[in-house]
Amino acid sequence: QNAYIESFNGRYREECLNQHWFASIGEAREIIEDWRIYYNRERPHSSLKYQTPEEFAAARPFDKTQWAQPLELPDGSAPAPIARAAE
């Protein structure tokens, strides 16, 4: 449905997940984090005219007013709890 996400998922699988046999969750987290940093800071992207995402973002002004605004809840309401990840 979403070409950008499908492309990312394919690259993630090819360049990271299929290249490693993870011995533990900790090792998987470390390798995946290293790949994420590589993908965003070192790997040029053809769709960004062969810049890294970090270079592309740095070259464009960003308007912080475009960020999502905090959810306003009625008085006395609390946000739903977020489940903690199993460790």
C-alpha positions, 0 to 999 in steps of 0.5 A: 500500500505504501511504497516508501514503507515497503521499500524501507522494509525490503532494505531493512530485511536485506541489509540488516535482518537477513545478514545476521543470526541473532544470538540474543535480544540484546545482540539484535537490539545492538545490531539493529541500532547500528544499522539504523544509525548507518541508514540515517547518517551514512547510507546515501539514498537515491530518492534524496539525490544521493544524500543521507537522510541526516544531510537532507534534513539538515539542508531544510528548515523545519517549522516546529509548529508542524509537530503534533500538539499534545492531546488535551484531555477533559478535567479528571481524565488520565491517558490510557497506560502504555504497556511496557515491553517484555524484557 
